[in-house]
Structure formats: C-alpha cells, structure tokens
C-alpha cells in the first residue's frame, strides 16, 4: 500500500493537487467504488476483495485497481482519470481497460 501511496503522491504533486491522502479499505455501498472524505480515500472493501479474487491477487492488477479507485475518488470524472492515467501510467495498458470496467 505504501508504494501505491507514493505513486499517487507523485501524480497529485505533478497535478498541483493536495498530495497528502490516506487510503482506507472499508464498507461502502456496492455501487460506490471509492469516495474522498477529507484527506482519506475510502475504497469499497467488497469490490477490493472481488478484484483480488478475480485476479488471483496479481500485483499489477491490484495496484492498477487501487490507483484507479483513488483517482476516481479524487477527480470524480472518468475523463480526467483517463487523462491522468494516460499521462502518468503510459506503459500500463491494463489501466485504460480497467477504468472502462469500473
């Protein structure tokens, strides 16, 4: 999780946004992937568990899932999330496919 926080921190600093966010896996309504409350990004625990099981807990897939969930909570706009992913995760073809799924 610390690696993900580091990636997010660098992206947000480059974007000129508040970069000091915490990440919490917690209960949320199933249709809600993530939400930003203050400086805490809360990620839906059921969706996290489901993705972990489906991917066999594969690190690249889980890292991408977490990055997308965090960015969706912060930006609240899929087009902005897509732009950020394309800008900062150029080599990660999984990211754009996963964004469309989530």
N, C-alpha and C positions, 0 to 999 in steps of 0.2 A: 504494500500500500504506500510505503514511503517513496518508492520510485514513481508511482503514479502521481503522488502529490508534487514531486519535483518537476515532472513533465508539465503538469497543469500550472504550477507556479511560473515556470519559464514562459509558457504560452501567454498567460494572463499579463505578465510583466511586459512582454513584447506588444500586447494588445492595449496596454495602458489601463488595464482594469485592476481592481483590488486583487492581489495575489495571495493573500493570507486566508485561505479557506481550509476548513476541516472537512473530513469525509466521514459519514456515518452510514452504516448499513442498518436499516430499521424498517419497521412496519409502515407501509403506505398503502392507499387503495391500489388494487392490482393494475388499474388502467393508468396509474401515475408512475412513470419511470423514476423520476427524481424531482427534488424541489430544493430551492435555496432558501434557508431560513437564517437571516443574519449573515454570519460568516460560515455557516455549516451547510454543506450539501448533503442532503439525506437521499439515499438510494434505496429503492424498493427491495427489501430482503427476499421476497418471493421471486421476483424477476432475476435477481442476482443468483439465487440458488438454481433456478431453472436454467439459466445460461451456463452455469458451472457444470450442471449435469449433462446438458446437451453437448457441450464442448469437451467433455472429459477433463474439465478444469485445465484446458490448454492455455498456457500463459499469454500468448499473443492475443488470442480471442478474448480472454478475460480482461486483459489490460485495455484492449480497444473498447470493450463494453463499458468499463469504468470511465475511461476518458470521455466517451460519448455521453454517458449518463451525467457526468459532471458538467460538461459543456452545455448540454441541453438545459440543465437547471440554471446555469448562469446566463446564457444567452436567450433562452425561451423562444428561439426562432431557428427552425431547421436549416433555413438558407444560410444563416450566419454560422451555424455549427458546421455546415458543409464547407463554407469558405475557410473557416479556421482549420478544419481537418486537411483540406487540400493545401493550405499554406504551410502547415507545420508537420504534417504526417504524410508527406508526399509519397514515400515508399510503401505505405501501408494500404494496399488495395482492399483489405478487409474492411477498413473503416467506412468507406462510402457505401458498401453493400450492407453493412450492419446498420448504418444510420437509416437506410430505407426500411429495414426490418423493424426497427424500434420506433 
